[in-house]
């Protein structure tokens, strides 16, 4: 059986999008946790993760 080359399993665009989402999560998770703590809410890890991915977009939509 031939082994698949791991480098070519995803396109460059897909890898870039995954890296960008990862950076957004890393950057925005503390911001979301801080905002929830300020309001006295408990942070659900799944919701924090999803919110962190799209935090900037959601903030722009909220301000419109």
C-alpha positions as MATLAB code, in Angstrom:
seq = 'XXXXXXXXXXXXXXXXXXXXXXXXXXXXXXXXXXXXXXXXXXXXXXXXXXXXXXXXXXXXXXXX';
ca = [
       0.000    0.000    0.000;
       1.149    3.485   -0.778;
       1.354    6.002    2.014;
      -0.168    9.382    1.450;
       2.138   12.328    1.618;
       0.915   14.327    4.615;
       2.017   17.594    3.079;
      -0.467   17.364    0.220;
      -3.570   16.232    2.100;
      -4.811   19.814    2.431;
      -4.557   22.730    0.061;
      -2.541   25.796    0.972;
      -5.738   27.793    1.394;
      -7.143   25.238    3.832;
      -3.961   25.196    5.894;
      -3.880   29.010    5.946;
      -7.526   29.171    7.049;
      -6.890   26.673    9.858;
      -3.835   28.627   11.019;
      -5.840   31.858   10.960;
      -8.657   30.319   13.018;
      -6.103   28.974   15.471;
      -4.551   32.428   15.877;
      -7.983   33.983   16.372;
      -8.844   31.461   19.074;
      -5.528   32.050   20.830;
      -5.940   35.841   20.683;
      -9.626   36.078   21.562;
     -10.129   33.398   24.224;
      -8.768   35.581   27.054;
     -10.888   38.514   25.842;
     -14.068   36.429   25.942;
     -13.278   34.881   29.318;
     -12.573   38.350   30.748;
     -15.834   39.758   29.354;
     -17.828   36.848   30.791;
     -16.102   37.091   34.166;
     -16.828   40.824   34.253;
     -20.515   40.007   33.863;
     -20.365   37.234   36.463;
     -21.011   34.430   33.949;
     -19.348   31.037   33.880;
     -17.435   30.370   30.654;
     -18.537   27.227   28.791;
     -15.368   26.032   26.990;
     -17.188   25.057   23.799;
     -18.973   28.384   23.486;
     -15.781   30.277   24.280;
     -13.960   28.341   21.534;
     -16.640   29.062   18.933;
     -16.949   32.688   19.972;
     -13.176   33.124   19.875;
     -13.018   31.951   16.270;
     -15.333   34.700   15.081;
     -15.005   37.322   17.834;
     -13.899   40.191   15.593;
     -16.676   39.539   13.081;
     -19.296   39.254   15.821;
     -18.061   42.495   17.393;
     -18.363   44.331   14.075;
     -21.881   42.994   13.577;
     -22.889   44.052   17.094;
     -21.643   47.590   16.484;
     -23.613   48.054   13.239;
];
